[in-house]
Amino acid sequence: MSAQQQYVSMYTDLLRTVRELGLFRRRQGYYFTRIGIVGGALLGVVAGMILLGNTWHQLWLAGALALVLVQVAFLSHDSAHRQIFHSNARNDWTARILAGCILGMSASWWRSKHNKHHAAPNQTDRDPDVQLKVLAFTPEAVVERGPIGRWLAARQGWFFFPLLTLEGVGLHASSLRHLLRKDASRADRIDAIVIASRITAYVAALYLLLPPGKATAFLGIQLAVFGVLLGAAFAPNHKGMPIVPAGSKLDFLRRQVLMSRNIRGGILTDFAMGGLNYQIEHHLFPSMPRPTLRRVQPIVREYCELQGIAYSEVGLFASYRIVVDYLNNVGLRARDPFDCPLAAELRSTRGNLA
């Protein structure tokens, strides 16, 4: 058996085991319950805003609204990965409604970007998440910047979480730019109208309900908290893991496991991160329902140990320290993008095949 066939077999063997255990079974009861709870919470926040009226206590509800909208985003993410229904069309429409009508974001833009990320996590020429202009993820990206850019790159880890306060605005803007591009489809044009209407109606309602100062403060806090909560759920999953050079070819199992990091924790971590704390399992089985990821984790971890593949899992705050340290030292320490654990994995593999 060739090395390539061996690598393919490794993943297919794991996939077969997981399928035989029934771990891809849809969990519609879980999702319907969760959608009901999140929908009820959203209506409750809206009712609270109306009942409270003209008071600065509305700012507490701005934070609560952001928290609820993050949970909507996680549900849209799951539906876009086709975790909820057997029907692809139902999953796609659910993701589209949750994202467009409730969040004011484009599901098609996010799906296109996210699918590229899943296909090649942390690969410089393929993963859009490491091609950001705001942050530098490779020494080459640091070198290309001017003196001010390099000064900022050396401290970008400290700026990372403050920058997340702008993530909500960025997501709305990126969605509309995608939907209003010259070659946009008819469906994209319709989505653009829906999303623009949702954003306009939300802002108008705030300024009708509250004086301009309070409405502006409410909007700013809601967007900032939403960006921080959502970004803090996605950030620990790949940042600080090995960066794959352009053109590199890796087997699916190693590509997904070695570039991903799991976050230890219990029910609160699952809630705050929307199941993304099981990032390795999610990347290996993107269509697996969120509540099943906890069950498949010990199987994947044991399989990786048997195959000699490094399996990364840390606590939540430890992961943030890793992210900040990595971003601050991109131009100093990350001279070899294949530094541990990927380099060790490849060296070990070559030795075994020799």
C-alpha positions in Angstrom: 0.0 0.0 0.0 1.4 3.4 -1.0 1.8 6.2 1.6 -1.1 8.1 0.1 -3.4 5.1 0.2 -2.4 4.4 3.8 -3.4 8.0 4.7 -6.7 7.8 2.9 -7.4 4.4 4.6 -6.7 5.9 8.0 -9.5 8.5 7.7 -11.9 6.1 6.0 -11.4 3.5 8.8 -12.2 6.1 11.4 -15.2 7.4 9.4 -16.5 3.8 9.0 -16.3 3.3 12.7 -18.2 6.5 13.5 -20.9 5.7 10.9 -21.4 2.2 12.3 -21.9 3.6 15.7 -24.8 5.8 14.4 -23.1 9.1 15.3 -24.2 10.9 12.2 -27.9 10.4 13.2 -29.8 13.7 12.9 -30.8 15.2 16.3 -33.8 17.2 15.3 -35.3 17.1 18.8 -32.3 18.8 20.2 -32.2 21.4 17.5 -36.0 22.2 17.6 -35.7 22.6 21.4 -32.7 24.9 21.0 -34.3 26.9 18.3 -37.4 27.3 20.5 -35.4 28.4 23.5 -33.3 30.9 21.5 -36.4 32.2 19.8 -38.1 32.7 23.1 -35.1 34.4 24.5 -35.0 36.8 21.6 -38.7 37.7 22.0 -38.1 38.1 25.7 -35.3 40.6 25.1 -37.4 42.5 22.6 -40.3 42.6 25.0 -38.0 43.8 27.8 -36.7 46.6 25.6 -40.3 47.8 24.9 -41.3 47.6 28.5 -38.2 49.3 29.9 -38.6 52.3 27.7 -36.3 55.4 28.1 -33.7 54.3 30.6 -30.0 53.6 30.6 -30.8 50.1 31.9 -31.5 49.3 28.3 -27.7 48.8 27.9 -28.0 45.6 30.0 -30.4 44.3 27.3 -28.0 45.3 24.6 -25.5 42.8 26.1 -28.3 40.2 26.4 -29.4 40.7 22.8 -25.8 40.2 21.7 -25.6 36.9 23.6 -28.8 35.7 22.1 -27.7 36.6 18.6 -24.5 34.7 19.0 -26.6 31.6 19.7 -28.5 32.3 16.5 -25.2 32.5 14.7 -24.2 29.1 16.1 -27.5 27.6 14.9 -27.0 29.2 11.5 -23.5 27.7 11.4 -24.8 24.2 12.2 -27.6 24.5 9.6 -25.1 25.7 6.9 -23.1 22.5 7.7 -26.3 20.5 7.2 -26.3 19.2 10.7 -30.0 19.7 11.4 -32.2 18.2 8.6 -31.7 15.3 6.2 -32.7 17.6 3.4 -29.9 19.9 2.1 -32.5 22.4 0.9 -34.1 22.6 4.4 -30.7 23.1 6.0 -29.7 25.8 3.5 -33.0 27.7 3.9 -32.8 27.5 7.7 -29.2 28.9 7.6 -30.3 31.6 5.2 -33.3 32.7 7.3 -31.4 32.7 10.6 -28.5 34.6 9.1 -30.3 37.0 6.8 -33.5 37.8 8.7 -32.3 37.6 12.3 -28.6 38.3 12.1 -28.5 40.6 9.1 -25.7 38.6 7.5 -25.2 36.6 4.3 -25.3 32.8 4.6 -24.0 32.4 1.1 -21.0 34.7 1.7 -20.2 32.9 5.0 -20.6 29.4 3.5 -18.3 30.2 0.6 -15.6 31.6 3.0 -16.0 28.9 5.6 -15.9 26.0 3.1 -12.5 27.2 1.9 -11.3 27.3 5.5 -12.5 23.8 6.1 -10.9 22.5 3.0 -7.4 23.8 4.0 -7.2 25.2 7.5 -4.3 27.4 8.1 -2.9 27.0 4.6 -1.5 30.4 3.5 -2.8 30.3 -0.1 -6.1 28.6 0.5 -7.6 29.5 3.9 -9.2 33.0 3.9 -8.9 33.1 7.7 -5.1 33.5 7.5 -5.3 36.0 4.7 -6.6 38.9 6.8 -5.2 42.3 6.1 -5.7 43.4 9.7 -3.5 40.7 11.2 -0.3 39.0 10.1 -0.1 35.2 10.5 3.2 34.5 8.8 6.7 36.1 9.0 6.3 36.9 5.2 3.2 38.9 6.0 5.1 40.9 8.7 8.0 41.6 6.4 5.7 43.0 3.6 4.5 45.7 6.0 6.1 49.1 6.5 7.7 50.2 9.7 4.4 51.1 11.4 2.8 47.9 10.2 5.7 45.9 11.6 5.5 47.8 14.9 1.8 47.0 15.1 2.3 43.3 14.1 4.7 42.9 17.0 1.9 43.9 19.3 -1.1 42.6 17.4 -1.9 40.0 20.0 -2.8 42.7 22.5 -5.0 44.4 19.9 -6.7 41.2 18.9 -9.6 41.2 21.4 -10.2 45.0 21.2 -10.4 44.5 17.4 -13.1 41.9 17.9 -15.5 44.7 19.1 -15.6 45.7 15.4 -16.3 42.2 14.1 -20.1 42.7 14.2 -19.8 45.7 11.9 -17.3 43.9 9.7 -19.6 40.9 9.2 -22.5 43.1 8.1 -20.3 45.1 5.8 -18.6 42.0 4.3 -22.0 40.4 3.7 -23.4 43.3 1.8 -20.2 43.7 -0.3 -20.5 40.1 -1.3 -24.2 40.3 -2.2 -23.8 43.6 -4.1 -20.8 42.5 -6.2 -21.2 42.9 -10.0 -21.7 39.2 -10.8 -24.1 38.6 -7.9 -26.9 36.1 -8.6 -30.6 36.9 -8.3 -30.7 35.0 -5.0 -27.9 37.2 -3.8 -29.7 40.3 -4.8 -32.8 39.1 -2.9 -30.7 38.4 0.2 -29.1 41.9 -0.1 -32.6 43.4 0.1 -33.6 41.2 3.0 -30.4 42.0 4.9 -30.5 45.7 4.2 -34.1 45.8 5.3 -33.3 43.9 8.5 -30.5 46.3 9.4 -32.5 49.4 8.5 -35.6 48.2 10.5 -33.5 47.3 13.6 -31.7 50.7 13.6 -34.9 52.6 13.0 -36.7 50.7 15.8 -33.9 51.6 18.2 -34.1 55.3 17.4 -37.8 55.3 17.7 -37.8 53.6 21.0 -34.9 55.5 22.6 -33.4 59.0 22.4 -30.4 59.2 20.0 -27.8 59.0 22.7 -29.2 55.9 24.3 -30.0 54.3 21.0 -26.4 54.9 19.8 -25.0 53.5 23.0 -27.3 50.4 22.7 -26.3 49.7 19.2 -22.6 50.2 19.9 -22.7 47.8 22.9 -24.7 45.2 21.1 -22.4 45.1 18.1 -19.2 45.2 20.3 -20.4 42.4 22.6 -21.6 40.3 19.7 -18.2 40.6 17.9 -16.2 39.8 21.0 -18.4 36.7 22.0 -18.4 35.4 18.4 -14.7 36.0 17.8 -13.8 34.6 21.2 -15.5 31.3 20.2 -13.8 31.0 16.8 -10.3 32.4 17.7 -8.9 29.6 19.8 -9.6 26.9 17.3 -6.7 27.4 14.8 -4.7 30.5 15.7 -1.4 29.5 17.1 -1.5 26.1 15.4 0.9 25.3 12.5 0.7 27.4 9.4 0.8 25.3 6.2 2.9 26.8 3.3 1.3 27.5 0.0 1.1 24.5 -2.3 1.6 21.9 0.5 -0.3 18.6 0.2 -1.4 16.8 3.3 -3.8 13.9 3.9 -7.2 14.8 5.2 -6.8 13.3 8.7 -3.6 15.1 9.5 -4.6 18.3 7.8 -7.7 18.6 10.0 -6.3 17.3 13.3 -2.9 19.0 13.3 -4.2 22.4 12.4 -7.1 22.4 14.9 -7.2 22.8 18.7 -9.9 21.6 21.1 -11.0 23.5 24.2 -11.5 21.6 27.4 -14.6 22.4 29.5 -18.2 21.4 30.3 -21.7 22.6 29.6 -20.8 26.3 29.9 -18.0 26.0 27.4 -20.2 24.1 25.1 -22.8 26.9 25.4 -20.3 29.8 25.0 -18.6 28.2 22.0 -21.5 26.6 20.3 -19.8 23.2 20.1 -16.8 24.8 18.3 -14.7 23.7 21.3 -14.7 20.2 19.7 -13.0 21.7 16.7 -11.0 18.6 15.7 -14.1 16.5 15.6 -16.1 19.2 13.8 -13.4 19.5 11.1 -13.2 15.7 10.6 -17.1 15.4 10.5 -18.5 18.8 9.5 -22.1 17.5 9.1 -22.2 15.7 12.5 -24.8 17.3 14.8 -23.3 19.5 17.5 -24.5 17.4 20.5 -22.8 14.3 19.1 -19.3 15.9 19.0 -18.8 15.3 22.7 -19.6 11.6 22.2 -17.2 11.1 19.3 -14.3 13.0 20.9 -12.9 10.1 22.9 -13.0 7.9 19.8 -11.1 10.4 17.8 -8.6 11.1 20.5 -7.8 7.4 21.0 -7.6 6.8 17.3 -5.1 9.7 16.9 -3.0 8.3 19.8 -2.9 4.9 18.0 -1.8 6.5 14.8 0.8 8.7 16.5 -1.0 12.0 15.5 -0.7 14.9 17.9 -4.1 15.8 19.4 -4.2 19.3 20.8 -6.6 20.2 23.7 -6.2 23.0 26.2 -8.3 25.1 28.6 -10.1 28.1 27.4 -8.0 30.8 29.0 -4.8 28.9 28.1 -5.9 29.0 24.5 -6.3 32.7 24.6 -2.8 33.1 26.0 -1.5 31.0 23.1 -3.3 33.1 20.6 -2.0 36.4 22.0 1.5 35.1 22.3 1.5 33.7 18.8 0.2 36.9 17.2 2.7 39.0 19.1 5.6 36.8 17.9 4.7 35.9 14.3 7.7 37.6 12.9 10.1 36.3 15.6 9.4 32.7 16.4 7.3 31.4 13.5 10.2 31.4 11.0 9.4 27.8 10.1 5.7 27.5 9.5 6.0 23.7 10.0 7.2 24.1 13.6 5.8 21.6 16.1 3.6 19.6 16.0 3.4 19.4 12.2 7.2 19.2 11.6 7.5 16.3 14.1 4.6 14.5 12.5 6.0 14.8 9.0 9.5 13.8 10.1 8.1 10.8 12.0 6.0 9.8 8.9 8.9 10.0 6.6 11.0 7.9 8.9 8.4 5.3 9.2 8.0 5.1 5.4 11.7 5.0 4.7 
